[in-house]
Amino acid sequence: MDFSLTAEQEAVRDSVAKLCADFDDAYWLERDRTGEFPHEFRAAIVAGGWLGITMPEQYGGAALGVTEAALMMHEVAGSSGAMAAASAIHINLFGPHPIVVFGTDEQKARWVPDLIAGKAQLCFGVTEADAGLNTTRIATRAEKQGDVYIVHGRKLWTSAAQEANKIVLLARTTRLEDCARPTDGLSLFYTDLDRTYVEVRVIDKMGRKAVDSNETFIDGLPVPRGDLIGEEGKGFKYLLHSLNPERILIGIEAVAIGRNALARATRYAKERIVFDRPIGQNQAIQHPLAECWMELEAAYLTAMDAAGRYDRGEPCGLQANATKYLGAEAGFKTCTQAVLTHGGMGYAKEFHVERLLREVLIARLAPVSMHLILCHIAEKALGLPKSY
């Protein structure tokens, strides 16, 4: 299989890399210190038209594939911004996917241009504290009253909700006990994040401070019938269509962060002199970094394979989950090794590798745990009995 890039793909990669270079280590270190959202960076992405990379051309998008989106996000995450830069924009790439696939022509015409133009900044309201990865057990409910649904519930880890004016919201429209299957009765909405009915509380967290994570409390939010995506009760099915692209993007972002850390560690190993020789001359430094290079390369190729399968309309669930797993593992291992290569200075913010380590850890936790991916691979690839 040929993984070489087309001229168009190389142009995507190079253009995004050039844009990201305008936002250096100092810019992102300051955002890490203050928690200020990277408005200037997002504005530059919007101005370049990059939020519409996978959107239909008729609404102002580029109509490119997940492969091109993955290349874009590899450059974004591989820049000084790491996961903070990626998280500021990647929800706009996979979050609206159910709208494009299942939305009506009227909905797409009403919503997609604002998403591309950056006027609509969305957040994702799916995860709940008492449901975790068992999405069918969410308690948020949407009760139909005439032409509106009234939503009550609570969401957890809602990223960028402090900045968002729109929300992709999963809620139960039919009680679980009244459904033939647990996946039935869930509906997906794209609607205004109306602060009159929604309270958003920041979660103080370990890394990626510039892009907020939140608890979201919804009390009587009115959602117009026209904000329902597709058919009532089929939201879980629609949500699944965005999961494989999400896993591919998260995985390749982790690879990119790892490559950033590897470059910094390699440079330090060449420059740091101890006992009259560069520490990079020692095999104890060389060999772990060489292992990291190979593992990052393997994860990257898996990501490109998964993205290519998705764009060709082929089954890609195994490869997408493998991308997320391998990317997260390789990225985390590499960032850890980069800190160790720097020795005591790896713990210092001025060398940035400690920030990369904090940010790459997200890929091991979200959007699905490493253990659940192993369960999926064991069942779907190896034919072993389902364990959960």
C-alpha positions as CSV (number, residue, x, y, z in Angstrom):
1,M,0.0,0.0,0.0
2,D,1.3,3.4,-1.0
3,F,1.2,5.9,1.9
4,S,2.9,8.7,-0.1
5,L,1.0,12.0,-0.1
6,T,-0.6,13.6,-3.1
7,A,0.3,17.2,-4.1
8,E,-2.9,18.4,-2.5
9,Q,-2.2,16.6,0.7
10,E,1.3,18.0,0.9
11,A,-0.2,21.4,0.4
12,V,-2.6,20.9,3.3
13,R,0.3,19.7,5.5
14,D,2.7,22.5,4.6
15,S,0.1,25.3,4.8
16,V,-1.2,24.3,8.2
17,A,2.4,23.9,9.5
18,K,3.2,27.4,8.2
19,L,0.2,28.9,10.0
20,C,1.0,27.1,13.3
21,A,4.5,28.4,13.2
22,D,3.2,31.9,13.9
23,F,2.2,30.7,17.4
24,D,5.4,29.8,19.1
25,D,6.4,28.2,22.4
26,A,6.1,31.5,24.3
27,Y,2.5,32.0,23.1
28,W,1.4,28.5,24.2
29,L,3.3,28.6,27.5
30,E,1.5,31.8,28.4
31,R,-1.9,30.1,27.6
32,D,-0.8,27.2,29.7
33,R,-0.1,29.6,32.6
34,T,-3.2,31.8,32.4
35,G,-5.8,29.4,30.9
36,E,-6.8,32.0,28.4
37,F,-8.5,30.5,25.3
38,P,-6.3,30.8,22.2
39,H,-8.6,33.1,20.3
40,E,-5.9,34.4,18.0
41,F,-4.9,30.9,16.9
42,R,-8.5,29.8,16.3
43,A,-9.1,33.0,14.3
44,A,-6.2,32.2,12.1
45,I,-7.5,28.7,11.5
46,V,-10.9,30.1,10.6
47,A,-9.4,32.8,8.3
48,G,-7.6,30.0,6.4
49,G,-10.9,28.1,5.9
50,W,-9.5,25.1,7.7
51,L,-12.7,24.4,9.8
52,G,-14.4,23.5,6.6
53,I,-11.8,21.0,5.4
54,T,-14.3,18.0,5.4
55,M,-17.5,20.1,4.9
56,P,-19.5,20.0,1.6
57,E,-18.4,22.5,-1.0
58,Q,-21.9,23.9,-1.5
59,Y,-21.8,25.3,2.0
60,G,-18.2,26.8,1.6
61,G,-16.2,23.7,2.6
62,A,-13.4,21.9,0.9
63,A,-15.1,18.5,0.8
64,L,-11.8,16.7,1.6
65,G,-11.6,13.5,3.5
66,V,-10.6,12.3,6.9
67,T,-7.1,11.7,5.6
68,E,-6.6,15.4,4.9
69,A,-8.2,16.2,8.2
70,A,-5.8,13.9,9.9
71,L,-2.8,15.5,8.2
72,M,-4.1,18.9,9.2
73,M,-4.5,17.9,12.9
74,H,-1.1,16.2,12.9
75,E,0.5,19.5,12.0
76,V,-1.7,21.4,14.6
77,A,-0.9,19.0,17.4
78,G,2.8,18.7,16.4
79,S,3.2,22.5,16.7
80,S,4.0,24.3,20.0
81,G,0.3,24.3,20.8
82,A,0.1,20.5,21.2
83,M,-3.3,19.2,22.5
84,A,-4.4,22.7,23.5
85,A,-4.2,23.8,19.8
86,A,-5.8,20.6,18.6
87,S,-8.7,20.8,21.1
88,A,-9.4,24.4,20.2
89,I,-10.6,23.2,16.8
90,H,-10.9,19.5,16.3
91,I,-14.5,19.3,17.7
92,N,-15.5,21.3,14.6
93,L,-14.1,18.5,12.4
94,F,-15.8,15.4,13.8
95,G,-18.6,16.9,15.9
96,P,-20.8,18.2,13.1
97,H,-20.4,14.9,11.1
98,P,-23.9,13.6,12.0
99,I,-25.3,16.9,10.7
100,V,-23.6,16.5,7.3
101,V,-24.6,12.8,7.0
102,F,-28.1,12.8,8.6
103,G,-29.2,16.4,8.7
104,T,-31.9,17.8,6.3
105,D,-30.9,20.2,3.5
106,E,-32.5,23.0,5.5
107,Q,-30.5,22.1,8.6
108,K,-27.2,21.9,6.7
109,A,-27.9,25.2,4.9
110,R,-28.7,26.8,8.3
111,W,-25.8,25.4,10.3
112,V,-22.8,24.4,8.2
113,P,-21.8,27.9,6.9
114,D,-21.6,29.3,10.4
115,L,-19.5,26.3,11.5
116,I,-17.1,26.9,8.6
117,A,-16.9,30.6,9.3
118,G,-16.2,30.1,13.0
119,K,-19.4,31.9,14.0
120,A,-20.7,28.8,15.6
121,Q,-18.4,27.4,18.2
122,L,-19.7,24.1,19.5
123,C,-19.2,21.7,22.4
124,F,-20.1,18.1,22.7
125,G,-22.6,17.1,25.4
126,V,-22.5,13.3,25.6
127,T,-20.5,12.1,28.6
128,E,-22.2,11.8,32.0
129,A,-20.7,11.1,35.5
130,D,-22.9,8.1,36.2
131,A,-22.8,6.6,32.8
132,G,-19.2,6.9,31.8
133,L,-18.4,4.8,28.7
134,N,-21.8,3.1,28.9
135,T,-23.5,5.8,26.8
136,T,-26.8,3.9,26.7
137,R,-27.3,4.7,30.4
138,I,-27.2,8.4,30.2
139,A,-29.9,10.1,32.3
140,T,-30.3,13.4,30.4
141,R,-33.8,13.4,29.1
142,A,-35.6,15.4,26.4
143,E,-39.4,15.6,26.8
144,K,-41.5,16.7,23.8
145,Q,-43.9,19.5,24.5
146,G,-45.6,20.6,21.3
147,D,-42.9,21.9,18.8
148,V,-40.1,21.9,21.4
149,Y,-38.2,19.4,23.5
150,I,-37.5,20.4,27.2
151,V,-34.2,19.0,28.3
152,H,-33.0,18.3,31.8
153,G,-29.7,16.6,32.8
154,R,-26.1,16.9,33.5
155,K,-23.0,16.4,31.3
156,L,-19.4,16.0,32.2
157,W,-16.1,16.9,30.5
158,T,-17.8,19.2,28.1
159,S,-14.8,20.8,26.4
160,A,-14.8,24.5,25.4
161,A,-18.3,25.0,26.8
162,Q,-17.1,28.3,28.3
163,E,-16.5,29.6,24.7
164,A,-19.3,27.7,22.9
165,N,-22.6,29.0,21.7
166,K,-23.8,25.7,20.3
167,I,-24.0,22.2,21.6
168,V,-24.2,18.7,20.0
169,L,-26.4,17.1,22.7
170,L,-27.4,13.5,23.2
171,A,-30.5,12.9,25.3
172,R,-33.0,10.1,26.0
173,T,-36.4,10.7,24.4
174,T,-37.7,7.3,25.3
175,R,-37.2,5.7,28.7
176,L,-34.7,2.9,28.7
177,E,-37.2,0.5,30.1
178,D,-39.5,1.2,27.2
179,C,-36.9,0.4,24.6
180,A,-36.4,-2.9,22.8
181,R,-32.6,-2.3,22.9
182,P,-30.5,-0.1,25.1
183,T,-29.2,1.8,22.1
184,D,-32.8,2.8,21.1
185,G,-34.6,5.9,22.4
186,L,-31.6,8.2,22.3
187,S,-31.8,11.4,20.2
188,L,-29.2,13.8,18.9
189,F,-29.7,17.5,18.8
190,Y,-27.7,20.5,17.6
191,T,-28.9,23.6,19.4
192,D,-28.1,26.9,21.1
193,L,-26.2,26.7,24.4
194,D,-28.6,29.0,26.1
195,R,-27.1,30.1,29.4
196,T,-30.5,31.0,30.8
197,Y,-31.1,27.3,31.1
198,V,-27.6,25.9,31.2
199,E,-25.0,26.4,33.9
200,V,-21.4,25.7,32.9
201,R,-18.8,25.0,35.6
202,V,-15.1,24.8,34.9
203,I,-13.2,21.6,36.0
204,D,-9.7,22.6,37.2
205,K,-7.5,20.0,35.6
206,M,-3.9,18.7,35.0
207,G,-3.2,20.0,31.5
208,R,-4.6,21.7,28.4
209,K,-5.6,24.6,30.6
210,A,-6.2,26.9,27.6
211,V,-9.2,24.8,26.5
212,D,-11.7,24.5,29.3
213,S,-13.4,21.3,30.5
214,N,-16.7,21.6,32.3
215,E,-19.6,20.2,34.1
216,T,-22.8,21.3,32.4
217,F,-26.1,21.5,34.2
218,I,-29.2,21.6,32.0
219,D,-32.4,22.8,33.6
220,G,-35.4,23.0,31.2
221,L,-33.5,23.9,28.1
222,P,-36.1,24.4,25.2
223,V,-34.9,22.8,22.0
224,P,-36.9,23.4,18.8
225,R,-38.1,20.4,16.9
226,G,-36.1,21.6,14.0
227,D,-32.9,21.1,16.0
228,L,-33.3,17.3,16.1
229,I,-30.8,15.6,13.8
230,G,-32.4,12.8,11.8
231,E,-35.1,10.7,13.4
232,E,-36.1,10.7,17.1
233,G,-34.6,7.7,18.9
234,K,-31.8,7.0,16.5
235,G,-29.2,9.4,18.0
236,F,-26.9,6.6,19.2
237,K,-26.6,5.3,15.6
238,Y,-25.9,8.8,14.3
239,L,-23.2,9.3,17.0
240,L,-21.4,6.2,15.9
241,H,-20.7,7.8,12.5
242,S,-18.4,10.4,14.2
243,L,-16.6,7.9,16.5
244,N,-14.1,6.5,13.9
245,P,-13.0,9.9,12.6
246,E,-12.6,11.0,16.2
247,R,-10.4,8.1,17.2
248,I,-8.2,8.6,14.1
249,L,-7.8,12.3,14.8
250,I,-7.0,11.8,18.5
251,G,-4.5,9.0,17.7
252,I,-2.6,11.0,15.1
253,E,-2.6,14.1,17.4
254,A,-0.9,12.0,20.0
255,V,1.6,10.8,17.5
256,A,2.4,14.4,16.5
257,I,2.8,15.5,20.1
258,G,5.2,12.6,20.6
259,R,7.2,13.6,17.5
260,N,7.5,17.1,18.9
261,A,8.8,15.8,22.2
262,L,11.2,13.4,20.3
263,A,12.6,16.3,18.3
264,R,13.2,18.3,21.5
265,A,14.8,15.4,23.3
266,T,17.1,14.6,20.3
267,R,18.2,18.2,20.1
268,Y,18.9,18.3,23.9
269,A,20.8,15.0,23.7
270,K,23.1,16.5,21.0
271,E,23.7,19.7,22.9
272,R,24.0,18.5,26.5
273,I,27.6,17.8,27.4
274,V,28.4,15.6,30.4
275,F,31.8,14.0,31.1
276,D,33.1,15.7,28.0
277,R,30.7,14.1,25.5
278,P,27.1,14.7,24.4
279,I,24.7,12.6,26.3
280,G,23.2,11.5,23.0
281,Q,26.4,9.5,22.4
282,N,25.4,7.1,25.1
283,Q,23.3,4.1,24.1
284,A,21.2,4.5,27.3
285,I,20.0,7.7,25.8
286,Q,20.0,6.6,22.1
287,H,18.1,3.3,22.3
288,P,14.9,4.5,24.1
289,L,14.6,7.4,21.7
290,A,15.1,5.1,18.7
291,E,12.4,2.9,20.1
292,C,10.1,5.9,20.3
293,W,10.8,6.8,16.7
294,M,9.8,3.4,15.5
295,E,6.6,3.2,17.6
296,L,5.5,6.7,16.5
297,E,6.1,5.7,12.9
298,A,4.0,2.6,13.2
299,A,1.2,4.5,14.9
300,Y,1.3,7.1,12.1
301,L,1.0,4.5,9.4
302,T,-1.9,2.8,11.2
303,A,-3.6,6.2,11.3
304,M,-3.1,6.8,7.6
305,D,-4.4,3.3,6.9
306,A,-7.5,3.9,9.0
307,A,-8.2,7.3,7.4
308,G,-7.8,5.9,3.9
309,R,-10.2,3.0,4.7
310,Y,-12.8,5.5,6.0
311,D,-12.5,7.7,2.9
312,R,-12.9,4.8,0.6
313,G,-16.0,3.7,2.5
314,E,-14.4,0.5,3.8
315,P,-14.8,-0.9,7.3
316,C,-12.3,0.8,9.5
317,G,-13.4,0.3,13.1
318,L,-10.5,-1.9,14.0
319,Q,-7.9,0.3,12.5
320,A,-9.4,3.5,13.9
321,N,-9.4,2.0,17.4
322,A,-5.9,0.7,16.9
323,T,-4.8,4.2,15.8
324,K,-6.1,5.7,19.0
325,Y,-4.5,3.0,21.2
326,L,-1.1,3.0,19.4
327,G,-0.9,6.7,19.0
328,A,-1.7,7.4,22.7
329,E,0.8,4.8,23.9
330,A,3.6,5.9,21.6
331,G,3.0,9.6,22.3
332,F,2.9,9.1,26.0
333,K,6.0,6.9,26.1
334,T,7.9,9.4,23.9
335,C,6.9,12.4,26.0
336,T,7.9,10.5,29.2
337,Q,11.3,9.6,27.6
338,A,11.8,13.3,26.5
339,V,11.4,14.4,30.1
340,L,13.8,11.8,31.3
341,T,16.3,12.7,28.5
342,H,16.3,16.3,29.8
343,G,17.0,15.1,33.3
344,G,16.1,17.6,36.0
345,M,15.4,20.3,33.3
346,G,12.7,18.1,31.9
347,Y,10.7,19.1,34.9
348,A,11.2,22.8,34.1
349,K,8.5,24.6,32.1
350,E,11.0,26.4,29.9
351,F,11.9,23.2,28.0
352,H,8.2,22.5,27.3
353,V,8.5,18.7,27.5
354,E,6.6,18.5,30.8
355,R,3.8,20.4,29.1
356,L,3.7,18.0,26.2
357,L,3.6,15.1,28.7
358,R,0.6,16.6,30.5
359,E,-1.2,17.2,27.3
360,V,-0.6,13.9,25.6
361,L,-1.9,12.0,28.6
362,I,-5.4,13.1,27.5
363,A,-5.2,10.7,24.5
364,R,-4.9,7.7,26.9
365,L,-8.1,8.7,28.7
366,A,-10.4,10.0,26.1
367,P,-12.7,9.6,24.2
368,V,-12.5,5.9,25.1
369,S,-10.3,4.1,27.6
370,M,-7.4,2.0,26.5
371,H,-8.9,-1.1,28.1
372,L,-12.2,-0.8,26.2
373,I,-10.2,-0.6,23.0
374,L,-8.4,-3.8,23.9
375,C,-11.8,-5.4,24.6
376,H,-13.1,-4.3,21.2
377,I,-10.0,-5.7,19.4
378,A,-10.2,-8.9,21.3
379,E,-13.9,-9.4,20.4
380,K,-14.0,-8.0,16.8
381,A,-10.5,-8.9,15.5
382,L,-9.8,-12.1,17.4
383,G,-13.3,-13.5,17.9
384,L,-13.0,-13.8,21.6
385,P,-16.2,-13.7,23.8
386,K,-17.4,-10.2,24.7
387,S,-16.1,-9.4,28.2
388,Y,-18.4,-6.6,29.3
